[in-house]
Amino acid sequence: MNQQTLKGTYSFEGRGLHTGKPVHVRLCPAPADTGIVFERTDLGGARVEALASNVCSTRRSTMLGRGGVKVGTVEHLLSALLGLGIDNALIEIDSAEMPILDGSARPYAEAIDRDGVLDQGVPRKWVKLKREIIVRNDKSGAWIKLTPAAEPSVEVTVDYNSKVLGTQTVTFSADDDYVKSIAPCRTFCFLHEIVPQLLFGLIKGGDLDNALVVVEKPAPRWVMRRIARLKGRKDVPEAGKPGYLAEGGLRFPDECGRHKLLDLLGDLRLCGGLPCFRVEAYKPGHALNTAAAREVLKSL
């Protein structure tokens, strides 16, 4: 199989999930062997490559940084590029954080898929393993195992000890339709996490139109009013019983598990190319995902 890039240029605008700042992004074709590169147009065209060695933060999202150039919340776009088999792309951005859009990878994936991809006539350099790689978080019990394989495949299990979510196991392989089955799945958080995150200056751009909120137990009205006030909303969302707060309801019964798989794919795109190995993950998160990508990058 040959390397692939975008057929056209795609523009998006929105606000950063954590900064809440407006941002404009352009996805552009790039020559063979470029990889995925972010260019800060507001910083004179300074660039940072999408590599695990450039990860500078994994607090609630994945941030790349090199030489003072930072780009945050890159995982959804990287997931879409991996899911659609894009080897090379230049991402022009005029702020320090990618737009959250609808909280999923669907806007990127559908735009690219609509036109198809461009074959660049140069053989693809698959990222393959010579040995098994395991990374763990002994405190949480989370782990990721990467195994040599002829074709890529992923299995993710999430377990938050939540009566609402339960335990969700999701799989994805080269035969599955990324655009329909993974890309639409939105980011999520628990209701009890929202106020602390807002007070710490995070999720300023988060709202019910770009995230799922998991309600474990009924929230007092004053809590919902506080959230509404911090978000600048005039209406106060109801959280009177366990379940989900989500615009339009769930897109899949296991949407949260699928989103964790989406994030994992995006973070593994930081291993230096398109991965061709077996991935098994239990309770993955950005810190563990990028640690796995870093180990792959070091093994090459």
C-alpha positions in Angstrom: 0.0 0.0 0.0 1.2 3.5 -0.8 1.3 6.6 1.3 -1.8 8.8 1.2 -2.6 12.5 1.8 -5.7 14.7 1.5 -7.3 15.4 -1.8 -8.3 18.9 -0.9 -8.0 21.6 1.8 -10.6 21.6 4.7 -11.4 24.5 7.0 -12.9 24.3 10.5 -13.6 26.9 13.1 -14.8 26.7 16.7 -13.5 27.1 20.2 -11.0 25.1 22.3 -12.5 22.7 24.8 -10.3 23.9 27.6 -9.3 27.4 26.7 -12.7 28.4 25.2 -10.9 30.6 22.7 -11.9 30.8 19.1 -9.7 29.0 16.6 -9.5 28.4 12.9 -7.9 25.3 11.4 -7.0 24.2 7.9 -6.2 20.6 6.9 -3.9 20.6 3.9 -2.2 18.0 1.7 1.5 17.4 2.4 4.3 15.6 0.4 5.2 12.0 1.0 7.2 11.3 4.1 6.1 14.5 5.8 4.0 12.8 8.5 1.5 14.9 10.4 2.7 18.4 11.2 1.0 21.3 13.0 1.8 24.8 12.0 0.9 27.8 14.2 0.0 30.5 11.7 -0.3 33.0 14.6 3.3 32.3 15.5 4.9 33.0 12.1 4.5 29.4 10.9 6.3 27.7 13.7 5.8 23.9 13.5 5.6 20.9 15.8 5.5 17.3 14.5 2.8 14.9 15.7 5.2 12.6 17.6 5.0 11.1 21.1 8.4 12.7 21.8 6.7 16.1 21.5 3.9 15.4 24.0 4.2 18.0 26.7 0.9 17.5 28.6 -1.8 14.9 29.0 -4.1 16.6 31.4 -7.6 15.9 30.2 -6.3 15.9 26.5 -3.1 15.5 24.5 -0.9 18.5 24.0 2.1 18.7 21.7 4.9 21.2 22.3 8.4 21.9 21.0 10.5 25.1 21.2 7.7 27.1 22.8 5.2 26.0 20.2 2.2 24.2 21.6 -1.0 22.7 20.2 -3.5 21.1 22.5 -6.4 18.6 22.2 -5.0 17.1 19.0 -6.3 13.5 19.6 -9.6 13.8 17.8 -8.1 15.0 14.5 -5.2 12.5 14.7 -7.8 9.8 15.3 -9.6 10.8 12.1 -6.4 10.9 10.1 -5.4 7.4 11.3 -8.9 6.0 10.8 -8.9 7.2 7.2 -5.4 6.1 6.4 -3.8 9.6 6.0 0.0 9.4 6.2 0.8 13.0 5.5 -0.9 16.3 6.3 -0.2 19.9 7.3 -2.5 21.3 9.9 -2.6 25.1 10.0 -3.9 26.5 13.2 -4.1 30.1 14.6 -4.4 29.3 18.3 -3.0 26.9 21.0 -5.8 24.4 21.0 -7.8 22.5 18.3 -11.5 23.3 18.2 -13.7 20.8 20.0 -16.5 21.0 17.3 -19.1 18.5 18.3 -16.8 16.6 20.7 -16.0 13.8 18.3 -13.9 13.2 15.2 -17.0 13.1 12.9 -16.7 16.6 11.3 -13.1 15.9 10.2 -13.7 12.3 9.1 -16.9 13.0 7.1 -15.3 15.9 5.3 -12.2 13.9 4.3 -14.2 10.8 3.5 -16.5 12.7 1.2 -13.7 13.4 -1.2 -11.6 10.3 -0.6 -7.8 10.3 -0.2 -4.9 10.9 -2.6 -2.5 8.0 -3.4 1.0 9.5 -3.4 2.7 6.6 -5.3 5.3 6.1 -2.5 5.2 2.9 -0.4 3.8 3.3 3.0 6.1 2.8 6.0 3.9 0.9 8.4 4.9 1.1 12.1 5.5 -2.6 13.0 6.7 -4.2 16.3 9.5 -6.7 16.8 8.4 -7.4 20.3 5.5 -7.1 22.7 5.2 -3.8 24.6 3.3 -3.3 27.8 2.7 -0.1 29.7 0.9 0.0 33.0 -0.4 2.4 35.7 -0.1 0.4 38.9 -2.2 2.9 40.8 -5.3 2.7 38.6 -4.7 -0.8 37.3 -4.8 0.5 33.7 -2.7 -1.2 31.1 -2.0 -1.2 27.3 -0.5 -4.2 25.5 0.9 -3.9 22.0 1.6 -7.1 20.1 3.2 -7.8 16.7 0.5 -8.6 14.1 0.0 -8.8 10.3 -2.9 -6.4 10.5 -3.9 -3.6 12.9 -6.7 -4.2 15.5 -7.8 -2.6 18.7 -9.7 -3.8 21.8 -10.6 -1.3 24.5 -12.3 -2.0 27.9 -13.4 0.9 30.1 -14.5 0.5 33.7 -15.1 3.5 35.9 -17.0 1.5 38.6 -20.1 3.4 37.3 -23.6 2.0 37.4 -24.5 4.2 34.5 -21.6 3.3 32.2 -21.0 -0.2 33.4 -18.1 -2.0 31.8 -17.8 -1.4 28.1 -15.6 -3.3 25.7 -15.2 -2.1 22.1 -13.2 -3.5 19.2 -12.0 -2.1 15.9 -10.1 -3.6 12.9 -9.1 -2.7 9.4 -12.4 -4.1 8.1 -14.6 -1.8 10.2 -16.0 1.5 9.0 -14.2 4.2 11.1 -16.4 7.0 9.8 -19.7 5.4 10.9 -18.7 3.4 14.0 -16.0 5.4 15.8 -15.7 9.0 14.5 -19.2 10.1 15.8 -18.5 9.2 19.4 -18.2 12.2 21.7 -16.0 13.1 24.6 -17.5 12.6 28.0 -17.1 13.5 31.7 -18.8 12.8 35.0 -21.1 15.5 36.4 -19.2 15.6 39.7 -16.0 16.5 37.7 -17.4 19.6 36.0 -17.3 22.2 38.7 -13.7 21.4 39.8 -12.5 21.4 36.2 -14.2 24.8 35.6 -12.6 26.2 38.8 -9.2 25.0 37.6 -9.7 26.8 34.3 -10.4 23.8 32.2 -13.4 22.9 29.8 -14.2 26.6 29.2 -15.4 25.6 25.8 -17.3 22.4 26.9 -21.1 22.3 26.8 -23.9 19.8 26.2 -23.6 20.3 22.4 -20.0 18.9 22.4 -19.8 16.5 25.3 -21.7 13.7 27.2 -22.2 14.3 30.9 -22.6 11.1 33.0 -24.8 11.6 36.0 -24.1 9.1 38.7 -26.5 10.6 41.2 -29.0 13.4 41.2 -27.3 16.8 41.5 -28.7 19.6 43.7 -30.2 22.5 41.9 -27.6 24.8 43.2 -24.8 22.7 41.5 -26.6 22.9 38.2 -27.1 26.6 38.6 -23.4 27.0 39.4 -22.5 25.1 36.2 -24.8 27.2 34.1 -23.4 30.4 35.5 -19.8 29.3 34.9 -20.7 28.3 31.4 -22.6 31.5 30.7 -25.8 29.7 30.1 -29.2 31.2 30.9 -31.0 27.8 31.0 -30.1 25.4 33.8 -29.7 21.8 32.7 -31.7 19.2 34.7 -29.8 16.4 36.4 -32.5 14.9 38.5 -31.7 11.2 38.0 -28.8 8.9 37.0 -28.1 8.7 33.3 -26.7 11.0 30.6 -27.0 14.7 29.8 -26.5 14.8 26.0 -28.0 16.8 23.1 -30.0 14.3 21.1 -29.3 11.4 23.4 -26.6 8.7 22.9 -25.3 8.0 19.4 -24.4 4.4 20.5 -25.2 2.5 23.7 -21.5 2.2 24.3 -20.5 5.7 23.0 -18.2 6.3 25.9 -16.2 3.1 25.3 -16.1 4.0 21.6 -14.8 7.5 22.4 -12.0 6.0 24.5 -11.0 3.9 21.5 -11.2 7.0 19.3 -8.8 8.8 21.7 -6.5 5.8 21.8 -6.2 5.7 18.0 -5.4 9.4 18.0 -2.7 9.1 20.6 -1.2 6.1 18.9 -0.8 8.1 15.7 2.0 9.8 17.6 4.2 6.7 17.2 5.6 8.0 13.9 3.3 6.5 11.3 0.2 4.3 10.8 0.4 1.4 13.3 0.3 -2.2 12.2 0.0 -4.2 15.4 -2.5 -5.6 17.9 -3.6 -3.2 20.7 -5.4 -4.3 23.9 -6.2 -1.7 26.4 -7.8 -1.6 29.9 -8.9 1.8 31.2 -6.7 3.7 28.7 -6.2 7.5 29.1 -4.0 10.1 27.4 -1.0 9.6 29.7 -0.9 5.9 29.2 -1.8 6.1 25.5 1.1 8.5 24.8 3.4 6.5 27.0 2.7 3.5 24.8 3.3 5.5 21.6 6.5 6.8 23.1 7.7 3.2 23.7 6.8 2.3 20.1 8.7 5.3 18.8 11.8 4.3 20.9 11.6 0.7 19.6 11.9 1.8 16.0 
